[in-house]
Amino acid sequence: MSADIIGWISAAVLVLTISRQVYTQWRTCSVEGVSKWLFIGQLTASLGFTVYSYLVDNWVFVFANFFIFLTAVAGEFVYMRNKRLSQRGPAAGTPQR
């Protein structure tokens, strides 16, 4: 039981950390220092780890990897939006308040 608690807490910390990074990128409308390949790799790895975790019946990692996958999907959309805004010019990329 205590091993599962450590796993769930760790999964929550990881999901929150990655989610915060995507939120920051969305809020700042910036693509600086971010590669689209980061999200593509994260999508691929998270989907594979989700399937693997399901096959070995590890629900902590099914949950964690699925939500990391969803975060990568959101991150890719934010990246594409920010890239489009940055190509329009500096005024278009200004964060909205």
CORPE-V977223 format. One record per pair of residues at least 12 apart in sequence whose C-alpha atoms are under 10 Angstrom apart, sorted by sequence separation. I is the first residue (numbers start at 1). J is the second residue. D is the distance in Angstrom with one decimal. If there is no record, write none. Layout:
i=I j=J d=D
i=I j=J d=D
This chain:
i=49 j=61 d=7.7
i=50 j=62 d=4.9
i=53 j=65 d=8.3
i=81 j=93 d=9.5
i=49 j=62 d=7.6
i=50 j=63 d=7.7
i=52 j=65 d=9.8
i=53 j=66 d=9.8
i=50 j=64 d=8.0
i=51 j=65 d=9.0
i=46 j=61 d=9.8
i=47 j=62 d=9.5
i=49 j=64 d=9.4
i=50 j=65 d=5.2
i=51 j=66 d=9.0
i=46 j=62 d=9.4
i=49 j=65 d=6.2
i=50 j=66 d=5.7
i=48 j=65 d=8.7
i=49 j=66 d=8.4
i=50 j=67 d=9.3
i=46 j=64 d=8.8
i=47 j=65 d=7.1
i=48 j=66 d=9.7
i=50 j=68 d=9.4
i=46 j=65 d=5.1
i=47 j=66 d=6.9
i=50 j=69 d=8.4
i=45 j=65 d=8.6
i=46 j=66 d=6.7
i=47 j=67 d=9.8
i=49 j=69 d=9.5
i=46 j=67 d=8.6
i=47 j=68 d=8.8
i=48 j=69 d=9.6
i=43 j=65 d=9.6
i=46 j=68 d=6.4
i=47 j=69 d=6.2
i=42 j=65 d=9.7
i=43 j=66 d=9.6
i=45 j=68 d=9.6
i=46 j=69 d=5.1
i=47 j=70 d=9.5
i=45 j=69 d=8.3
i=46 j=70 d=9.0
i=43 j=68 d=8.0
i=44 j=69 d=8.2
i=46 j=71 d=9.9
i=42 j=68 d=7.8
i=43 j=69 d=5.3
i=46 j=72 d=8.5
i=42 j=69 d=6.9
i=43 j=70 d=8.1
i=42 j=70 d=9.9
i=43 j=71 d=8.7
i=44 j=72 d=9.4
i=40 j=69 d=10.0
i=42 j=71 d=9.1
i=43 j=72 d=5.6
i=39 j=69 d=9.1
i=42 j=72 d=6.1
i=43 j=73 d=6.9
i=41 j=72 d=8.9
i=42 j=73 d=9.0
i=39 j=71 d=8.9
i=40 j=72 d=7.6
i=43 j=75 d=9.8
i=39 j=72 d=5.3
i=40 j=73 d=8.7
i=42 j=75 d=9.8
i=43 j=76 d=9.1
i=38 j=72 d=8.6
i=39 j=73 d=7.4
i=42 j=76 d=9.9
i=39 j=74 d=9.1
i=40 j=75 d=9.6
i=39 j=75 d=6.5
i=40 j=76 d=7.7
i=38 j=75 d=9.3
i=39 j=76 d=5.8
i=38 j=76 d=8.9
i=39 j=77 d=9.6
i=36 j=75 d=8.9
i=37 j=76 d=9.2
i=36 j=76 d=6.8
i=39 j=79 d=8.8
i=35 j=76 d=9.6
i=36 j=77 d=9.9
i=36 j=79 d=6.9
i=35 j=79 d=8.4
i=36 j=80 d=8.3
i=34 j=79 d=7.9
i=31 j=78 d=8.8
i=32 j=79 d=9.8
i=36 j=83 d=9.8
i=12 j=60 d=9.7
i=15 j=63 d=9.7
i=19 j=67 d=9.3
i=23 j=71 d=9.8
i=26 j=74 d=9.5
i=30 j=78 d=9.1
i=31 j=79 d=6.2
i=11 j=60 d=7.2
i=15 j=64 d=6.8
i=18 j=67 d=9.8
i=19 j=68 d=8.2
i=22 j=71 d=7.4
i=26 j=75 d=8.3
i=29 j=78 d=8.0
i=30 j=79 d=7.9
i=31 j=80 d=8.7
i=10 j=60 d=9.4
i=11 j=61 d=7.4
i=14 j=64 d=7.8
i=15 j=65 d=8.6
i=18 j=68 d=7.4
i=21 j=71 d=9.6
i=22 j=72 d=8.3
i=25 j=75 d=8.2
i=29 j=79 d=8.4
i=31 j=81 d=9.2
i=32 j=82 d=9.5
i=8 j=59 d=9.3
i=9 j=60 d=9.5
i=11 j=62 d=9.9
i=12 j=63 d=9.3
i=13 j=64 d=9.6
i=14 j=65 d=9.7
i=15 j=66 d=9.7
i=16 j=67 d=9.7
i=19 j=70 d=9.4
i=20 j=71 d=9.6
i=22 j=73 d=10.0
i=23 j=74 d=9.2
i=26 j=77 d=9.3
i=27 j=78 d=9.4
i=30 j=81 d=9.3
i=31 j=82 d=6.0
i=32 j=83 d=9.4
i=7 j=59 d=9.7
i=8 j=60 d=5.9
i=11 j=63 d=7.9
i=12 j=64 d=7.2
i=15 j=67 d=6.6
i=16 j=68 d=9.3
i=19 j=71 d=6.1
i=22 j=74 d=7.3
i=23 j=75 d=8.4
i=26 j=78 d=5.7
i=29 j=81 d=7.9
i=30 j=82 d=5.7
i=31 j=83 d=6.2
i=7 j=60 d=6.2
i=8 j=61 d=8.4
i=11 j=64 d=5.1
i=14 j=67 d=9.7
i=15 j=68 d=6.0
i=18 j=71 d=7.0
i=19 j=72 d=8.8
i=22 j=75 d=5.3
i=25 j=78 d=7.1
i=26 j=79 d=7.9
i=29 j=82 d=5.0
i=30 j=83 d=7.6
i=31 j=84 d=9.7
i=4 j=58 d=9.7
i=6 j=60 d=9.7
i=7 j=61 d=8.0
i=10 j=64 d=8.8
i=11 j=65 d=8.4
i=14 j=68 d=8.1
i=15 j=69 d=9.7
i=18 j=72 d=8.6
i=21 j=75 d=8.6
i=22 j=76 d=9.0
i=24 j=78 d=9.9
i=25 j=79 d=7.7
i=28 j=82 d=8.7
i=29 j=83 d=8.3
i=31 j=85 d=9.6
i=32 j=86 d=9.9
i=4 j=59 d=9.3
i=5 j=60 d=9.1
i=8 j=63 d=8.8
i=12 j=67 d=9.5
i=15 j=70 d=9.7
i=16 j=71 d=9.6
i=19 j=74 d=8.8
i=22 j=77 d=9.7
i=23 j=78 d=8.6
i=26 j=81 d=8.5
i=27 j=82 d=9.7
i=29 j=84 d=9.7
i=30 j=85 d=8.7
i=31 j=86 d=8.0
i=4 j=60 d=7.2
i=8 j=64 d=8.1
i=11 j=67 d=9.3
i=15 j=71 d=7.8
i=19 j=75 d=8.5
i=22 j=78 d=7.3
i=26 j=82 d=7.4
i=29 j=85 d=7.5
i=30 j=86 d=7.5
i=7 j=64 d=9.2
i=11 j=68 d=9.3
i=18 j=75 d=9.1
i=22 j=79 d=8.7
i=25 j=82 d=8.1
i=29 j=86 d=8.0
i=29 j=92 d=9.1
i=30 j=93 d=7.4
i=29 j=93 d=5.6
i=30 j=94 d=9.0
i=28 j=93 d=8.0
i=29 j=94 d=6.8
i=30 j=95 d=8.9
i=28 j=94 d=7.4
i=29 j=95 d=5.9
i=27 j=94 d=9.3
i=28 j=95 d=5.4
i=29 j=96 d=9.0
i=27 j=95 d=6.0
i=28 j=96 d=8.6
i=26 j=95 d=8.5
i=27 j=96 d=7.6
i=27 j=97 d=8.9
